[in-house]
Amino acid sequence: MRGRRRLLGVTALATATGLLGAGAGAGASRWWDTHLSPTARTAPRPSGPGRALGARTVFQTSGESGKLALTFDDGPDPRWTPRVLDMLARLQVRATFFVLGSAAQEHPELIAREVAEGHEVAVHNWVHTDVYGVDFSELTRSVSRTCEAITAAGAPSPRLWRPPYGRVDAPAMMVASQQKLDVLLWSVHSPSASAAAAVKDVAGAGSVVLCHDGRTQPSEALFSALEDALLSLQERGLAITTGSDLLSSPSEHQGELT
Ligand SMILES: [Zn+2]
């Protein structure tokens, strides 16, 4: 009995293998026959001097300054950005807004308010596109248009870029270097109210906290939890600041790239 069961098992396996083999042999195409591999994307050869060899890319710092960076992506948004700015005013903290250029062009008054209240305005992208799908010249245009929309609204020239989804590859690095932008990713994410509440436990000195003031993620519950978490961090003696302020703090170390 035992031997028969084993034999049945072997038969079933052989049949399954045979079916798979038949399917593959019947002309099923392989993924790499129809898709361009991500490794096929390379940056163009630099045409002149400059820092076209790479860009500083940071997701957290060592934390000696006792500061952490607070960042908001995907705005400006007329519903949520004023809500976030009111919260930051109550907490008396400054943050970095990684904005969409198209939204900045549509709502320059929100960019102007961010600047007037001491916040940093930085580049996300013209629209919310994964940079892996964007050709180099289009990506260059997308970032430069966003910089133009930011300065046209009265903000200083941006110093930081956070590509949507944190996607960084060689063409993106070359765009960053050509436009003299440092790339700032993140070390703490707050995609839900519970995750925002947990920021008080998972964030510390040197963290870069990612939040959103546009598109689909914002909610009253999330911002309420986030405000409580930020208050807790302040009570622990941490200073909440912008991305550029964290990166330029003299006591911070960011590894070999500095
Ligand atoms: Zn985004």
Boltz pocket constraint, residues with backbone or C-beta under 6 A from the ligand:
constraints:
  - pocket:
      binder: B
      contacts: [[A, 73], [A, 74], [A, 124], [A, 128], [A, 164], [A, 165]]
      max_distance: 6.0
